[in-house]
Amino acid sequence: MAYRSLREFLERLEAAGELVRITEPVDPVLEMAALADRAAKQGGPALLFENPRGVPGSMPVAMNLFGTRRRTSWALSCDDFEEHAKELRALLRMAPPQSFWDKLKMLPKLGKLAAMTPKHVSSGPSQEVVEREPDLRNLPVLTTWPHDGGPFVTLPQVITRDPETGIRNVGMYRLQVLGPRRLAMHWQLHKTATAHYRAYKKRGERMPVAIALGGDPTLTYCASAPLPPNVDEYVFAGFLRGEAVRMVKGVATDLDVPADADLVIEGFVDTSAPLVREGPFGDHTGFYSLADDYPALEVVAVTRRRDAIYPATVVGPPPVEDQWLGKATERMFLPMLQMIFPEIVDMCMPVEGVFHNLCLLSIRKDHPGQAKKVIHGLWGSGQMAQTKTLVVFDDDVDVQDVSQAAWRAFANVDVKRDLVLADGPVDVLDHASSHFAFGGKIGIDATRKWREEGGREWPEVCVHPPEVLARMDALYDRLVPGAAPLRRARIAPPEAASWAPKCGGILQ
């Protein structure tokens, strides 16, 4: 189901016992974040702070909306986000162009998706109240960590437009409140909004920006999705929610904004003005990102619903709720990677790797050097280029089981033979890199080694025969009343005939 408002989504959560209303006053400075952080780490409910302390007459604050797989799936209008992955896989197979990006660009033209392009309307709830002289200090913007440079907007949909092509981008970039009508725009080096900013600066023009908050949570997710620059995030949102996103013209800019958002901030960046100091900020890496200089947005209008709800999130030491946004991205973008790398079976980006530090992959290996081919290929593919550590396994390894993957990697890797070291772009938040946004990367080939790769006799994994396991599990359950269900690692039985002949060079 598509949601016409954030409130509608919260009503679904409350009916399912997934929402807790907090009526006592809680301060947006440090307190809300501490409470939401605990809820996220324990898989707890979504929280609705109905009385933000110190912000008279302010709107309620909703947090931990994406704090479980179940809620994230519901937010994306499905029972489990694997459903979207399956549909994307089917659609990509239908698309006639051969290029991965061409296939993505074809999505709006495929059958029912033609109806999912954004729909323009004359008015919407997001403009029920219009403030031409707004004061951002009247919003319950959170200060999350004690050394943060100030309050930060953390769940925005930042809308910009390419001045040359007119193509829209929607990104999720943190925004520091610097004053009643001023925001610092954390546009990182590799982000599309930064490219738009450079284009406006080259033209000597000021840059219009709109920031939407709330509405259907699918829109919030899509702002975080790593889509290619020329793919409209609101088209992707229409696909996920099964209904076109309603858009309305901004009141102060000529940008289109979601008609059903809870809140919209509009303004302009003076591209000729000096940059402003932004940060520090307790980031999703679990460390404070250092203060740096970024463009400033001069806010000229704020519009909102009469019953607006302000959405926020906590990022910091994992696990927090962004792990489920990342997991949804991992599952839905796997079919897209498989269009370019058909040998990839599965992918896992463990929460401990905070997205860009670690990626585990399993592949169907049918020639020597294939794992290293995948490593180098992924380092040249979109945002995967910023992945610091890639570990590649055979297809009998369940990479979703991080414990099993670690066991296999430590057992299978010869550090002189199987490591790939390279220099290249890294995430700008990587504080360990030798230079800003540039540093060392490592690929690890944890697959069985063929003779051509320097392999010798390779042992099989110990696996009980399935028929014996079934009988003994049943016997154990009878002998040990109340025994907890066994969580056994999914390891494919050794079927040497399925892979040894292809190896040709494995010594038996």
C-alpha positions in Angstrom: 0.0 0.0 0.0 1.1 3.6 -0.7 0.9 6.0 2.2 -0.5 9.5 1.7 1.2 10.8 4.8 3.7 9.9 7.5 0.8 9.9 9.9 -0.9 7.2 7.9 2.2 5.0 8.2 2.4 5.6 11.9 -1.2 4.6 12.3 -0.4 1.2 10.7 2.6 0.8 13.1 0.4 1.7 16.1 -2.3 -0.8 15.1 0.4 -3.5 14.9 1.9 -2.6 18.3 5.0 -1.2 16.6 4.7 2.4 17.8 5.1 3.9 21.3 3.7 7.4 21.9 5.8 9.4 24.4 3.7 12.1 26.0 6.2 13.4 28.6 8.5 16.2 27.5 11.8 15.0 26.0 14.5 17.4 24.8 15.6 17.3 21.1 19.1 18.1 22.4 20.7 14.7 23.2 17.7 13.1 25.0 15.6 12.0 22.0 18.6 10.6 20.3 19.7 8.6 23.4 16.2 7.1 23.7 15.9 6.3 20.0 19.4 4.8 20.0 18.5 2.3 22.7 15.3 1.4 20.8 17.2 0.8 17.6 19.9 -1.3 19.2 17.4 -3.5 20.9 15.1 -3.9 17.9 12.5 -1.8 19.7 9.5 0.1 18.4 9.1 3.3 16.5 8.9 6.3 18.8 6.6 9.4 18.5 7.7 12.2 20.8 4.5 14.3 21.2 5.9 17.1 23.4 9.4 18.2 22.3 10.8 20.1 25.3 12.1 23.6 24.7 10.4 24.1 21.3 7.0 25.7 22.2 4.1 24.7 19.9 6.4 22.4 17.9 5.3 19.4 15.9 5.8 15.8 17.1 9.0 14.0 16.3 8.9 10.4 14.8 12.1 8.2 15.2 13.2 4.6 14.7 10.7 4.3 11.8 13.0 1.9 10.0 14.3 0.1 13.1 13.5 -3.4 12.0 13.3 -5.4 8.8 9.5 -5.6 9.2 9.0 -1.9 9.6 11.4 -1.1 6.7 9.5 -3.5 4.5 6.2 -1.9 5.5 7.6 1.5 4.8 8.4 0.3 1.3 4.8 -0.8 0.8 5.5 -4.6 0.9 5.7 -7.4 3.5 9.4 -8.0 2.8 11.7 -6.0 0.6 12.9 -9.1 -1.1 9.6 -8.9 -3.1 10.9 -5.7 -4.7 14.2 -7.4 -5.5 12.3 -10.2 -7.3 10.2 -7.7 -9.3 13.3 -5.6 -10.2 15.1 -8.8 -11.4 12.1 -9.7 -13.7 11.9 -6.1 -15.1 15.6 -5.9 -15.8 15.3 -9.1 -17.8 12.6 -7.5 -19.9 14.6 -4.4 -20.7 16.0 -4.5 -24.3 19.2 -2.3 -23.8 22.4 -4.1 -22.9 23.9 -1.5 -20.6 23.2 -1.8 -16.8 22.4 1.9 -16.6 20.3 1.8 -19.8 18.2 -0.9 -18.2 17.6 1.3 -15.2 16.7 4.2 -17.4 14.2 2.0 -19.2 12.3 1.2 -15.9 9.8 4.1 -16.3 8.9 2.8 -19.8 8.2 -0.7 -18.9 4.5 -1.6 -18.9 2.8 -0.5 -15.7 5.8 1.5 -14.7 4.8 4.2 -17.2 2.1 5.2 -14.7 4.7 5.5 -11.9 6.3 8.7 -13.1 5.6 11.6 -10.8 2.2 13.2 -11.2 1.8 17.0 -11.0 -1.1 18.4 -9.0 -2.1 22.0 -8.4 -2.0 21.8 -4.6 -1.2 19.5 -1.8 -1.2 19.1 2.0 2.5 20.0 2.2 1.6 23.6 1.4 -1.4 24.0 3.8 0.7 26.4 5.9 3.1 28.8 4.2 5.8 30.7 6.1 7.5 33.4 4.1 9.6 34.6 7.1 10.4 31.2 8.7 12.6 30.5 11.8 14.2 27.1 11.6 14.7 27.3 15.4 11.0 26.6 15.8 11.5 23.1 14.4 12.4 20.2 16.7 15.7 19.6 14.9 17.9 17.2 16.9 21.3 17.6 18.4 22.3 13.9 18.5 25.8 13.7 20.1 27.5 15.9 22.7 30.3 17.2 20.3 28.0 17.8 17.3 28.5 21.3 15.9 24.8 22.0 16.4 21.4 20.7 15.5 21.2 18.6 12.3 18.3 17.6 10.0 19.0 13.8 9.5 16.1 12.4 7.3 15.8 14.9 4.5 14.9 14.5 0.8 17.2 17.2 -0.7 15.9 18.1 -4.1 18.2 19.7 -6.7 18.3 19.9 -10.5 20.9 19.8 -13.1 21.0 23.2 -14.7 22.0 21.8 -18.1 19.6 18.8 -18.5 16.9 19.7 -16.0 17.1 16.2 -14.5 16.1 16.1 -10.8 18.2 14.5 -8.1 16.9 13.6 -4.6 19.6 12.9 -2.0 19.9 12.4 1.7 22.5 14.8 3.0 22.7 16.0 6.6 21.9 19.7 7.1 23.2 21.7 10.0 21.0 24.6 11.3 23.3 27.6 11.4 20.6 30.3 12.1 16.9 31.1 11.7 17.1 31.0 7.9 20.4 29.3 7.2 21.5 25.7 6.6 24.9 24.2 5.9 24.6 21.7 3.0 26.8 18.6 3.5 27.3 17.8 -0.1 30.1 15.3 -0.3 32.6 15.2 -3.0 31.1 12.2 -4.9 27.5 13.2 -4.6 25.2 14.3 -7.5 24.1 17.5 -5.7 27.8 18.5 -5.6 28.0 18.1 -9.4 24.8 20.3 -9.7 26.4 22.9 -7.4 29.6 23.0 -9.5 27.5 23.4 -12.7 25.5 26.4 -11.2 28.8 27.9 -10.0 30.3 27.6 -13.5 27.2 29.4 -14.9 27.4 32.1 -12.2 23.9 31.4 -11.1 22.4 30.8 -7.7 21.1 27.3 -7.1 17.5 26.5 -6.0 17.1 23.8 -3.4 14.1 22.2 -1.8 14.2 19.9 1.3 11.2 17.7 1.9 10.6 15.9 5.2 8.1 13.1 5.9 5.3 12.0 3.7 5.3 8.4 2.5 8.4 6.8 4.0 9.2 5.3 0.6 10.3 8.7 -0.5 12.6 9.0 2.5 14.2 5.7 1.6 14.6 6.6 -2.1 16.6 9.7 -1.1 19.2 7.3 0.4 19.2 4.9 -2.6 22.4 4.8 -4.7 20.7 5.3 -8.0 22.7 6.5 -11.0 22.7 10.3 -11.6 20.1 10.3 -14.4 17.5 8.1 -12.7 14.8 10.1 -10.9 14.4 8.9 -7.3 10.7 9.7 -7.3 10.2 7.4 -10.3 11.9 4.7 -8.3 9.6 5.6 -5.3 6.6 5.3 -7.6 7.7 1.7 -8.5 8.2 0.7 -4.9 4.9 2.1 -3.6 2.9 1.1 -6.7 1.5 4.6 -7.2 2.9 7.8 -8.7 4.4 10.3 -6.3 2.2 13.5 -6.3 4.3 16.6 -6.9 3.4 20.3 -6.6 5.4 23.4 -7.6 7.4 25.0 -4.8 6.1 28.3 -3.4 9.6 30.1 -3.6 11.5 28.1 -6.2 10.5 26.5 -9.5 11.4 23.0 -8.1 8.7 20.4 -7.8 8.2 19.1 -4.3 6.2 16.1 -2.9 2.6 17.3 -2.4 2.1 14.9 0.5 5.2 15.7 2.5 4.9 16.9 6.1 7.4 19.8 5.7 9.2 21.5 2.9 12.1 24.0 3.2 12.9 26.1 0.2 15.8 28.3 -0.6 18.8 29.2 -2.7 22.6 28.6 -2.5 24.6 31.6 -3.6 27.4 29.8 -5.5 29.6 32.9 -5.4 29.5 33.1 -1.6 32.2 31.8 0.6 31.7 28.3 2.1 30.7 27.9 5.7 32.0 25.7 8.5 29.9 22.6 9.0 30.3 19.9 11.7 31.6 18.1 13.6 28.8 15.4 13.5 28.5 12.0 15.0 28.1 10.0 11.8 27.0 6.6 10.7 30.6 5.3 10.9 30.3 5.6 14.7 32.9 8.3 14.8 32.6 12.1 14.6 33.2 13.4 11.1 35.4 16.4 11.3 34.3 20.0 10.7 34.7 21.1 7.1 33.6 23.8 4.7 30.4 23.5 2.6 27.9 25.7 0.8 25.1 27.5 2.7 21.4 27.5 1.9 19.6 30.7 2.5 16.0 29.7 3.4 13.2 31.8 1.9 10.1 29.8 2.8 8.9 26.8 4.8 5.6 25.1 4.1 4.0 22.3 6.0 0.9 20.3 6.8 -1.3 21.6 9.6 -0.8 18.3 11.4 2.9 17.9 10.4 5.2 15.3 12.0 8.9 15.8 12.0 11.0 12.6 11.1 14.5 12.1 12.4 17.0 9.4 12.9 20.1 8.6 14.9 23.3 7.6 13.2 26.3 6.5 15.2 28.0 3.3 16.4 26.2 0.3 14.9 23.7 -1.2 15.0 21.2 1.7 14.5 18.2 1.9 12.2 20.1 2.8 9.1 21.3 -0.9 9.0 17.8 -1.8 7.6 17.9 1.0 5.0 21.2 -0.4 4.0 19.9 -4.0 3.9 17.0 -3.0 1.7 19.4 -1.3 -0.7 21.6 -4.4 -0.6 18.7 -6.7 -1.5 17.1 -4.5 -4.2 20.3 -3.5 -5.9 21.8 -7.1 -6.0 19.8 -7.9 -9.2 21.2 -4.7 -10.8 24.8 -5.8 -10.0 24.1 -9.3 -11.3 23.2 -7.8 -14.7 26.9 -6.7 -15.1 28.4 -9.5 -13.0 26.2 -12.6 -13.7 28.5 -14.8 -11.6 27.5 -13.0 -8.4 25.2 -15.2 -6.3 24.7 -13.1 -3.2 26.0 -10.0 -1.5 26.1 -8.9 2.1 27.2 -5.6 3.6 27.5 -6.3 7.3 26.3 -3.6 9.7 29.8 -3.7 11.3 31.2 -2.5 8.0 28.9 0.6 8.0 28.1 0.1 4.3 31.3 1.2 2.6 33.9 -0.6 4.7 33.1 -4.2 4.0 31.2 -6.2 1.3 31.0 -10.0 1.2 30.2 -11.7 -2.1 29.6 -15.2 -3.3 30.2 -16.2 -6.9 29.8 -19.1 -9.2 33.5 -19.6 -10.2 34.3 -21.1 -13.5 37.7 -19.8 -14.4 40.9 -18.9 -12.7 41.2 -15.3 -11.5 37.5 -14.8 -11.5 37.3 -13.5 -7.9 39.9 -10.9 -8.7 38.1 -9.9 -11.9 34.9 -9.3 -9.8 36.9 -7.3 -7.2 38.4 -5.0 -9.9 35.0 -4.7 -11.7 33.1 -3.7 -8.6 35.7 -1.0 -7.7 34.8 0.5 -11.1 31.0 0.4 -10.6 29.1 3.4 -9.2 29.1 3.8 -5.4 30.7 0.3 -5.1 33.9 2.1 -6.1 34.1 3.5 -2.6 34.0 0.0 -0.9 37.2 -0.4 1.2 37.1 -4.1 1.6 35.7 -6.8 -0.8 35.8 -10.5 0.2 34.8 -13.0 -2.5 33.7 -16.6 -1.7 32.5 -19.6 -3.6 28.7 -20.1 -4.0 28.5 -22.7 -1.2 29.2 -20.0 1.4 26.2 -18.2 2.9 27.5 -14.7 3.0 24.5 -13.6 5.1 26.0 -15.7 7.9 28.9 -13.4 8.8 30.3 -16.0 11.3 30.4 -18.6 8.5 32.0 -16.2 6.1 34.7 -15.2 8.6 35.5 -18.9 9.2 35.8 -19.6 5.5 37.9 -16.5 4.8 40.4 -17.2 7.6 40.7 -20.8 6.5 40.9 -20.3 2.7 43.1 -17.2 2.3 46.9 -17.2 1.8 47.8 -13.6 2.5 50.6 -13.4 -0.1 48.6 -15.0 -2.9 45.0 -13.9 -2.3 45.1 -10.2 -1.4 44.5 -7.4 -3.9 45.7 -4.0 -2.8 44.8 -0.8 -4.7 44.6 2.9 -4.3 41.4 4.7 -5.2 38.4 6.7 -4.1 37.0 6.0 -0.7 34.1 7.4 1.2 34.8 11.0 2.4 33.9 9.9 5.9 36.7 7.4 6.0 38.9 8.9 8.7 41.6 6.2 8.3 42.4 6.9 4.7 45.8 8.5 4.0 44.2 11.4 2.2 40.7 13.0 2.0 38.5 10.8 -0.1 41.4 8.8 -1.5 43.2 5.8 0.1 44.0 2.2 0.1 41.5 -0.6 -0.6 41.8 -4.4 -0.2 40.2 -7.2 -2.1 40.3 -10.8 -0.7 39.9 -13.9 -2.8 38.5 -16.5 -0.4 37.5 -19.0 -3.0 38.9 -22.4 -3.6 42.2 -22.1 -5.5 42.7 -23.7 -8.9 46.1 -25.0 -10.0 46.5 -22.0 -12.2 46.1 -19.8 -9.1 48.7 -21.6 -7.1 46.3 -24.1 -5.5 47.1 -27.6 -4.3 44.9 -30.3 -2.9 41.8 -28.6 -1.5 39.9 -30.3 1.4 36.1 -30.6 1.6 34.0 -29.0 4.3 32.7 -31.4 6.9 28.9 -31.8 6.3 26.6 -34.4 7.8 24.5 -36.4 5.3 21.1 -34.7 5.1 19.1 -37.9 5.8 21.2 -38.6 9.0 20.7 -35.0 10.2 16.9 -35.2 9.8 16.7 -38.5 11.9 19.1 -37.3 14.6 17.5 -33.8 14.9 14.2 -35.5 15.5 15.8 -37.9 18.1 17.5 -35.0 19.9 14.2 -33.1 20.2 12.7 -36.2 21.8 15.7 -36.8 24.2 16.0 -33.2 25.2 12.5 -31.7 26.0 12.3 -28.0 25.5 15.5 -27.8 23.5 15.9 -24.5 21.6 15.6 -24.7 17.8 19.0 -25.3 16.3 20.3 -22.6 14.0 22.7 -24.5 11.7 24.8 -22.7 9.2 23.7 -23.2 5.6 26.6 -25.0 4.0 26.1 -26.6 0.6 27.1 -30.3 0.7 30.4 -31.1 -1.0 29.5 -32.1 -4.5 32.9 -32.2 -6.1 31.5 -33.3 -9.4 29.7 -30.0 -9.8 32.9 -27.9 -9.7 36.0 -30.1 -10.0 35.6 -30.8 -13.7 35.4 -27.1 -14.5 38.6 -26.5 -12.5 40.8 -28.8 -14.6 43.7 -27.7 -12.4 42.7 -28.6 -8.9 44.9 -31.4 -7.5 42.8 -34.2 -6.0 
